[in-house]
Amino acid sequence: MDFTKLKNCMDMFTKKYSVPGLDCIVYKNHEQLFRYFTGYSDMENGKKMKGDELYLIFSMTKMLTCTAALQLLEQGKYTLSDPISMYLPEVKLADMQKIRLP
């Protein structure tokens, strides 16, 4: 696979939009196909990225949960019209009511 366009796009973001640094890894079947990092890990001190930086990533659980849910949907494990109580029986037990918004 040729990742030249992705690499060029990452370089463009750091230059054109003043993004301090970018790091991208692409995996397929647990095999790393591509890794590229560009920019600075510390712009104030002119420290370029080395690829061993630690990142503070917030709200990752939403993205991972959504990705897992969409993969299960693709596999036909559920449909979007399934009632929630099929998977969370306590919802049915709570005797929830529909609320109509004006």
C-alpha positions, 0 to 999 in steps of 0.5 A: 500500500502506498501511503504517500498521500497520507504522509503529504497530508500530514505534512501539509497540516503541520505547515499550513494549519500550524498543527504542532505535531501529528502521529499516525499508525495504520494496522491491518490484521494486527500488522503495522502497515504504516507509521509516520510522525511529523512536527514538534513534541515541544514547539516552544523548545524546538523539540521535534517528534521522535515517535516515542511520545506519550499522548493524553487522550480524552474520551477515547471510550466513546470512539472505541464503543462506537467502533465496536458497535458498528463492527457488530452491526456489520456482522449482523449481531444486532439490528438498529430496530432491536429493542434495547431490552434485548441486551439490557434487560434492566431497561424493561424492568424499569418500566420506562415510558416514551416521552414526546417532545413538543 
